[in-house]
Amino acid sequence: MNYPQRSSSSNYESSTSDVPVTESRSYVYDSSRNKDWSKSSSISSHASLSSLKDTLPENPHIYPISEISAATSNFSTPKLSSSSWRCFIRDRDVVVFQRKFRRQMDLPELRHRLALICRNHHSSLVKLLGASISGNYIYLVYDFVAGASLADCLRNRRNPSFTNLSTWASRMQIASDIAHGLDYIHNFSGFGFVHNHIKSSSIVVTEDSFSAKICHFGTSDLCGEAVDAAEEVSGGRLTRSGSRRVRLEGTKGYMAPEFQATGVATQKTDVYAFGVVILELLSGDEALRFEFNDDGSYRRTSVVETARVAAEEYGGARKWVDKRLRDSFPMEVADRMIRVGLECVGDDPNERPDMGRVSIEVSKLYLESKKWAEKMGTDIDLSVSLAPR
């Protein structure tokens, strides 16, 4: 597909949430240095926390761990996920997300990254307000946004035949929101960030407007998952002259081939994960599912594989698109969206489009979908509840 050239400017707003984390696969790379963080000179002590707070502007907030503990009743309040709590801090409705540091990080490096991330505002990103540090853990404080994860909106476990996203236009709006948010992270955030956690469970669909917001922006950079430019991949192994220990994580079904081989996350691995999410949106299927037989054997099916088969068969795309849409969608736009998703999940990272070009193409297809919906008299604005049925 020939993508149009991107504009040099864009308008972005502010906003924000947290969504449960799905099962992850970890990669660990050991090197000559393997010191315990609690004994290192990096950022685990109260003194270093005070130093970090003194050197940052008023925003972002550097929260004392005692304040985080008090707000969560010593982390005993009901969890949103295995490592996140909803609470009120300084009269603001927030979500506290706990992550373990994956590598040693110098204080100036953490300070710089935190300031950069907290300065970023975009309508399709959940806003990071600040952080707290305790031992080997960082506690990231995000604004809370009412809604449900995209995964839950697409797949209602209580009623599989029901979906909140029952119109083509609603799904295209979400695709456009995610594309613009990831484009912003890659190209406008000021640091060439990699998200590294793009998946349907890490995207919140807001209850008020059914727009999509990407969660966990900044998590990979602040907990040390991100790989510096000086690091290289050689023979499927991560190498670095500084000999640091690096641990990177990915979720099954969303990992690009090169990530599975090396454990190194890049913007092109984000593009791959975005492509998987697009194919989920179009089909309603999980990224990866296992069907068990009576004899104990199972069959593994990925949405990427089924999309590739559908794209090659005559009339396959219409059969493959989510049946709960009841064939109420523009077939030409659906074909083009499937092609966009498949190009994003190409095996060769050099052949995948960048998010700037993808966001323009998805925006065009969203506008075409809105025109189609208006012509067909299909409702575009939705007001149904995201509560379980």
N, C-alpha and C positions, 0 to 999 in steps of 0.2 A: 504494500500500500504506500502511495506517495503522500507523505504528510506535509501540510502547509508549513511555511516558515512562521516562527513565533514573533510576536511583538516584543519590543524591548521594555515595555512597562506594563504593570498590572496594579490593580487596587486591591488592598487586603484590609480586612477588619479584624476585630478581636473576638474571641470567645473561648469554649472549653469543655473532662469526665474521665471516668475510669471504667474499664470493663474487665471481667475475669480473664485470667491468662490461661491459655490452653497448653496441652502437653508439649514440651519442648525437647529437642535433642541437643546435647552439649558437645562441644569440641574443646579439648584442653591441650595446650601446647606448653611444655615445660622447657626451661632454659637453665643456664648456670646459676641464676639468682632465684632463690625460692625461700624468701623470708616471710615469716608470719606478719600480717599487717599490724597486729596489735603491738608488735615490737619495733615496727619500722618508724621512720621519721616523717611519714606522709601526713595523713589527715585524721587519725583516730583519736587524738587527745583533745581534751577540753581547751587547752591552750591554742591548738591549731584552729579549732572552731572559732574561738574569739578573734584570732588573727584574720580568718576568712571573713568574718562579719565586719570587722573594722575596715577592710579594704574594698568592700562592695558598696554601691550606692544604696539608697533606701529601698529601691526595688531592683533586684529580687530580695525577698526576705530570707534571712538565715535564722531558722528557728532553733531555739535550744531544745534538746531532746526531751527535757522535762516538760516543755509546752506541748510537744507532740504526745507524750505519754499521758498527760493530764487530759488532753482533748479526746483521746481514745480510751479513757478509763484504764490506763496501763495496758492498752492493746486488747482489752476484753470486750469492746463493743462489737456488735455483729459485723462480720467481714463481708465485703462485696466479693472477694475472692480469697484465695489462700494467703495472699500477701498485700491486701488493701483494705482500708477502713474508711468509712464515711464519717465525718465529724464536723464540728464547727471550730474554726480557729480565728480569733480576732473578729468574731461576728460574721465570718464568711463560711459558706457551705463548701466544703472541700473534700477531696479524697486523698488520703495518705497512702503512698505506694512504696513498699519496702523492696529494696534490691541489694544484693550483695556485690561488693566491689569485685570485679573480675581480674583486675591487675592493679599494680601499684601506680598511683597517679600523684604527681607533685602538686603541692598546694597552688602555685600560680596557674598551672594547667587547669585544675578544677575550677578555680576562680574565674578564669577567662571563659571557659565553656558555659558555666552557669549563667554568667552575665549575658553572654550572647543569646543563649536559648530563651531566657526570661524576657529579653527585649523583643522577641518575635511575637507578632500578632497576626492571626489569620482566621477568617470565619470558619474554616474547615479543620482547625486544630484545637484540641483541648489545651488550655493555657496552663503552663507551668508557673506557679507563683513563687516557689523557693524550695529550700531543702534543709534537712538536718542530718547530722552525721553522728553515728555512735558505733565505735569499734569498727568492724569490717562491713558495716551496713550504711547505706545512704537512704534517707526517707524523703521521697519526692512529693511535694504538695501541689496538687492540681485543683483547679476549679471543678466543682461537681456540675454535671449536666444531666437533667432528667431525660430518660429515654431507655432504650434497650440496645443490646449489641446487634449488629447486622446479622450475625449468625442466628440469633434467636428470632429476629424478624423474618428471616427466610425459612427457618425450620422450627416450627412449633411442636415441641415434643408431646404436648397433650393432645394436639389436634393437627396431625401432619398435613391434612388437606387444607388447612387455613394458613394464610400469610397476611401480615399487615401490608406488605408491598404487593398489592393486588393489581396495580396498573403499570403499564410499560413506562409511562412518563415518570412515575415515582422512582422506578429503578434507574432510569437514565439520569434523573436529578442526583441521585446518590453517587452514581458513577462519575458524574461531572464534579461533584464536591470532592470526592476522594482524589481525583486526578489533579485538581487545582491545589489541594492541600499538599500532596506529595511533590508536585512541581515546585511549590513554595519552599518546602524543606530542602530540596536539591539545589535550587537555583537562586533563591531570594533570601535565604536565612542568614547569609553572610559568612558561612563556614563550610559550605559544601557538605552538609550533614547527610548521614545515612540513617534511615529510621531503624531498619533491621527487625521490626516486629509487625510488618504489614500483614494482616489477616482479618477475616470477617469478625472474629471475636474481639479485635482491638479497634473496631470502628463503632461508634455509638450513633444511633439514629435518634434524633431529638424528637421528643413527644409533641412539641408545639408546632414544628414546621416540617417534620420529616426530612430534615437536612442531615447530612453526614458529617461527623467530626472524627478526625484521626486521634486516637489516644496514644499516650506514652511517648510523645515527641521529646527527645532529649535523653531518654532512658539509656540507650546504648552508649551515648557519649559520656554521660555522667557516672555510669557505673563501670566504665572501662572496657566495654565490649568493642568500641570502635577501634579500627586499625589505622595508625598514622601512615602518612604518605611514605615514610622512610621504610616501612615494612614491606617485604616482598614475599611472593609465593614462588617456591622453587621445588619442583618434583612433588607437588601435592602437599608440601609442608610449609608452614609459616616460619620465616626467618627474620631476624632483626639483629643488627649489630649491637644494640643496647642490651640484648639478652633478657628481655622481660618475659613474664609468664602471662599468656593471653588466653582467655576462655571466651568463645563466641557461641551463641545459641541460635537455633533455628527451629521452626515448627514443621513437622512432617506434613507434606502436601504443598508447602509453600517454598521449599528450598530449591534454588536453582542448581543445576548439575555441578557447576563449578564451586558452589558453596558446600555441597555435600563432599566434594573431593578435597577442599582445602580449609573449610571453615572460615573463609575470609568474606565478610560482607562488604558489598560495594553498592553504588547507586543502581547498577545494572541488576543486582540481586533483588533490590527493592522493586525494580520494574517487573521482574519475574513474578514476585509475590503479588504485585498489583494486578498483573494479568490473570492470576489464579482467582483473585477476588472478583474481577470482572466476569469471568466464566461462572463463578458461583452465582452472581447476580442474575445472569442470563438464564441459567439452568435451574437454579434453586437447590442444586446438589451440594454436598460437602466437598471440600477440596480433595479429601481422601476418605474412602469408606471400605469397610471389610464386611463381606457377606459370608456367614458361616453356614456350612452344610451339616446335615445330620451326622455324617461320619467324622466330624471334627475338623475337616479341612475347610479352607476359606479361600475366597477370591478377593483380590485387592483391585479396586477400581479408582482411578483418579479422574477428576473433572477435566484435566488437560487431555487425557487419552480419549475420553468420550467426545470432547469437542473436536479433536482432530479427525476422528472417524466421521462425525456428523458433517464436517466441512467438506469432506471428500465425496459424500454420497449425494445424489440428486434428491432434493427435498429433505435431506437429513437435518438441516438446520431447524426447520419448522417442527419436526418431531422432537428435536433435542431441547428447544427452548421450554422453559417451565410451563407445564400443562395448566397450572393454576391461573395463568394469564388468559387461558381460553382462546388462544389464537388471536387475541386482540392486540396486535402490534404491527408496525410497518415492517414487512418482510425484508425490504432492501436495507433499512437501517439495522435490523437485527443481523443480517449477513455481514455488514460492515463492522458492527460491534464485535462479532465473533472473530473476524479477521484481526481487529485491533488486539483483542485478548490473546489470540494465538501468536501474533508477532511479539507480544511482550513475553511470552513463555518460550520463545525460541531457545534451542539448546546452546547456540553460540551467543555469548553476551555481546560481542561486537556487532551482531546483527540486530539486536534489540533496539527499538527507538528510545530516545531520551524522553523524560516526562514532560518537557516543554512541548515537544511536538505531539505527544499523546494527548495532553490536556486540551490542545487546540482542536484536535480531531474529535475527541469525545464531546467537547462543547458544541461543535457543529452538529453532531448527531443528536445531542440533547435538544437543540433548537428545532431540528427537523422533527423530532418526536413530539415536541409541544405543538407544532403546527399541525401535525397529523392528528393529535388528540383533539385539538380545537375543531378541526374539520369533521372528525368523526363524532363530536359531541361527547367525548370521554372526559370525565372529571380529572382534573390535574391536581387541584388542592385537596388534601386529605385531612380529616379531622378525627379519625378513629383512635381509640385508645390503644396504647402499647401493652396494656395489662394482659396477663395470660388468660387464655380461654379454656 
